Structure formats: C-alpha cells, structure tokens
Amino acid sequence: MKRLARRLLVLTLAVVAVVLFIKSDWIEKLMYPIHYREDIRASASNYEVDPHLLAAIIRSETNFQTGRESSKGALGIMQIMPDTADWIIDQAKFTAVSMDDIHHRADVSIEMGSWYMQSLNKQFDQNQIAAVAAYNAGPGNVKRWMTEHVWDGTLEQLSDVPFGETRHYVKRVFYYYDKYKSLYPQL
C-alpha cells in the first residue's frame, strides 16, 4: 500500500511538473527577472535606448547585483570602467556623480550606462549589435574591425570578432534581449 501511494505521489508530481513547464511564462519570469524596472524605463526613455537591451546588458554584466567590481575594475550594475565613467560624466555634463555612486547605486549606473549606449548607438549608426560589442570591447576596437573588414557588425558574422570574450558577450546579451522581449513585451 505504501509503495502504491509513493508511486502515485511521484506520478502526480511528475504530471504537475510537466503541466507547469508546458506553459511556463511565470516560471521563465522567475528564471529571468528584471529588477530596477522603473530606472531602466526612465533611462531608456531619456536616451532613446531599448529598455530590453538595457536589461539584457545588466543581466549579462552583473545579474542585477549592485556593488560589483570586475577584475578589470569596471564598476556597478552596468560595469562601467572608471575612465569611461569620467568621460561620460564630462560629455553628458552629469554633476555630483562619484565613483561610489556608480559602484553602489543602480539608478546612477543605469543612467550612465544608458547614456553611453545612446552614444555607442550613434557612433555605430544605430547598429545595436556593434554598439553592444563596443560596450564590451571598446568602440575603437569595433570601429577598427569594421573599417578593416574583419567583422561586418552582424550577429551572423559574429564568429569573425577577434575577441572571444566579446563574441560570447554579444551572444549572451542578445539571448537575454530576445528572452526579455518575449517575456516582458511592455517593459
């Protein structure tokens, strides 16, 4: 009798699991959450950047964790290098922003990262793929690759990007981008 009860319990749990995974938007939303939505929406709107792309970059960089510092010294939720942060502060005329703010405040990091993505989108004629590659590898490298016909700026030719880290980064960002667009169409 106990054996039959265990089998029924296991079978019931298996059926429930299958049913949940068949239509599992809510499970996917648990697996792919978006934190700081209001900050992302506001900055995306201010700088005309796709909010899904910002969320995908943040997910790829820090998985929405503030206070992070990379081994190379990039700071905050959007992993902005200090030299880049200084340049953004100067170019965008941000006032009263410290490296500590960038490092620990999601709203500041998202605002600066959004401004930077707008700048990269402009530099690469709204080619978001090239802009994302530049976010990782630097705009100078990406411009050189494209000028020297090493890479054409498309996902289809991403294997031509000389930096393995950048190839993987761009793939990861656009994986999350597609996921977020399908799960959160109204972000």
Secondary structure as GFF3:
##gff-version 3
##sequence-region A 1 187
A	DSSP	alpha_helix	2	22	.	.	.	ID=ss1
A	DSSP	alpha_helix	25	31	.	.	.	ID=ss2
A	DSSP	alpha_helix	37	47	.	.	.	ID=ss3
A	DSSP	alpha_helix	51	62	.	.	.	ID=ss4
A	DSSP	alpha_helix	82	92	.	.	.	ID=ss5
A	DSSP	alpha_helix	99	104	.	.	.	ID=ss6
A	DSSP	alpha_helix	106	123	.	.	.	ID=ss7
A	DSSP	alpha_helix	128	137	.	.	.	ID=ss8
A	DSSP	alpha_helix	139	147	.	.	.	ID=ss9
A	DSSP	three_ten_helix	158	160	.	.	.	ID=ss10
A	DSSP	alpha_helix	164	183	.	.	.	ID=ss11
###
